[in-house]
Amino acid sequence: MSEEKFDAIVVGGGLAGLTAAYCLAQAEMEVLVIERGTFCGSKNVTGGRIYTHSLEKVMPGFAEEAPLERKVTKERVALMTEKGVVNIEYASGKPDTPETASYTVLRSKFDKWFAEKCEEVGVMMVPGIRVDSLIKDGDKIVGIDAGGEEMYADVVILADGVNSLLAQSIGLKPELKPEQVAVGCKEVIQLGEDVINQRFGLEGNDGLSMLVAGDPTVGNIGGGFLYTNKDSVSIGIVATCSDIGRVDVSIPDMLERFKNHPSIEPLIKGGLPLEYSAHLVPEGGFDMIPKLYDNGVLVTGDAAAFVINLGYTVRGMDFAVESGRLAAEAVIRAKAADDFSAASLAYYQKLVENSFIYTDMKQYRNFPKLLERHEIFNDVPEIADVLFDRLFRVDGKKPVSLPMFAIDEIAKRTSASKLLELVMVALDAL
Ligand SMILES: Cc1cc2nc3c(=O)[nH]c(=O)nc-3n(C[C@H](O)[C@H](O)[C@H](O)COP(=O)(O)OP(=O)(O)OC[C@H]3O[C@@H](n4cnc5c(N)ncnc54)[C@H](O)[C@@H]3O)c2cc1C
């Protein structure tokens, strides 16, 4: 048994855990991060695009030195059918500040860099070890057990990701339900910088974020994504677990289907696959957030279900960073009072409730209900496809009134009452 006792042990070296550790070490606290991957980032998966505002508070100017890929300057949202696609593309053109920018990112590089920054400020990093259980003294968490080795701390910060078995083991969160999580499946494909600029209409360090509904998940709840990195693209799908088996296409096959779509295949043609990964994503939104503290323990990031998927954007990384920072703030306060009880650590819950994490997640509380509507992934892309086909196809026959054609197409697929219901759910979600 180790004699050493830390001020804090952080389980998980993802963005939540590393941020908490970085902030605590800066406050001169003794912090240990235990990460089961061989290095931080080796097991982490994101789409992904990071919004910088929360990390900018922790490490002002970080984007100048961090291994970020490209600055997102173009947004593309697409509705896809088996052969067709309706793209909406947007480029703001307005200048960004360090707080409003967002970048594409590869976690294997980014988290590794972040872990090095943590070490520079004095965090002790222990990769390659899994924490198996939490140690209790009465009703207080006092340490962790990793492969039979026990380590102790005033507080344990759980930053162990979406499937936090540790938070479950102490009753802070229930087992995940299939409708609350999606599986993300992703490939990184190397193409070269010039090829990316040419194929996506980009220049220099500009990047594109693309989110797609419809065919990639064969009408299941979820969607496809594509992000341009410096010389590669990240392409993947996210598919809700409760829909698995609804169609006869497996999740890895959905990714192949997406890659082979006539509008996507030319974009990635000739690329070299560099990385393949799969990971769960919390999708339950605000109502999935568990209690965030107990005696000697706090829950952060994905372990606390801090993710929103709005179809046109996915956010989890900025929440993970903010929750790590707020957890550190609560621990610093607890240390000053030498009180790591649940009553003292409840301050973390208050901080989260007063932060953008709660405001934003509450705002979109009903969004998961909207995403449960399969019409969005089936009928909407199909209707968009036939309408655009009608709009642009000239065949010498008598033109049809577009509004009448649209009404006919909608009526073929749904009733007026169902359409109204969908509109109401959408208004409620937004
Ligand atoms: C396919 C996909 C696409 C996404 N796209 C985006 C996006 O574009 N933008 C965005 O902001 N968010 C996106 N997200 C969400 C985002 O990636 C997460 O919200 C974010 O990574 C959460 O960070 P975290 O630190 O809480 O958890 P994680 O990054 O999952 O880190 C948890 C860490 O804990 C470690 N760990 C787990 N258990 C143990 C244990 N018992 N002992 C030791 N270590 C342990 C893991 O190895 C891991 O390193 C996406 C997620 C997925 C899967």
The ligand as a Gaussian input file, in Angstrom:
#p B3LYP/6-31G(d) Opt

LIG

0 1
 C      -17.732000      10.379000     -32.340000
 C      -17.759000      11.562000     -31.418000
 C      -17.851000      12.834000     -31.950000
 C      -17.825000      13.940000     -31.083000
 N      -17.772000      15.187000     -31.637000
 C      -17.581000      16.254000     -30.822000
 C      -17.293000      17.539000     -31.372000
 O      -17.143000      17.714000     -32.586000
 N      -17.153000      18.586000     -30.522000
 C      -17.225000      18.436000     -29.155000
 O      -17.062000      19.414000     -28.422000
 N      -17.486000      17.227000     -28.616000
 C      -17.630000      16.132000     -29.409000
 N      -17.801000      14.891000     -28.864000
 C      -17.877000      14.783000     -27.407000
 C      -16.499000      14.961000     -26.760000
 O      -15.540000      14.188000     -27.422000
 C      -16.559000      14.585000     -25.287000
 O      -17.602000      15.306000     -24.697000
 C      -15.267000      14.866000     -24.558000
 O      -14.234000      14.116000     -25.099000
 C      -15.425000      14.531000     -23.076000
 O      -14.195000      14.666000     -22.415000
 P      -13.950000      13.902000     -21.049000
 O      -12.623000      14.328000     -20.584000
 O      -15.116000      14.097000     -20.143000
 O      -13.994000      12.367000     -21.419000
 P      -12.986000      11.519000     -22.321000
 O      -12.370000      12.346000     -23.355000
 O      -13.750000      10.313000     -22.737000
 O      -11.848000      11.097000     -21.306000
 C      -12.048000      10.119000     -20.318000
 C      -10.715000       9.527000     -20.014000
 O      -10.818000       8.639000     -18.902000
 C      -10.039000       7.486000     -19.128000
 N      -10.601000       6.447000     -18.269000
 C      -11.837000       5.886000     -18.311000
 N      -12.007000       4.999000     -17.313000
 C      -10.843000       4.974000     -16.642000
 C      -10.394000       4.242000     -15.503000
 N      -11.200000       3.390000     -14.864000
 N       -9.114000       4.443000     -15.070000
 C       -8.283000       5.335000     -15.699000
 N       -8.669000       6.057000     -16.782000
 C       -9.940000       5.897000     -17.232000
 C      -10.210000       7.243000     -20.618000
 O       -9.179000       6.426000     -21.137000
 C      -10.165000       8.667000     -21.163000
 O       -8.873000       9.094000     -21.454000
 C      -17.808000      13.765000     -29.678000
 C      -17.721000      12.478000     -29.149000
 C      -17.661000      11.379000     -30.003000
 C      -17.492000      10.008000     -29.409000

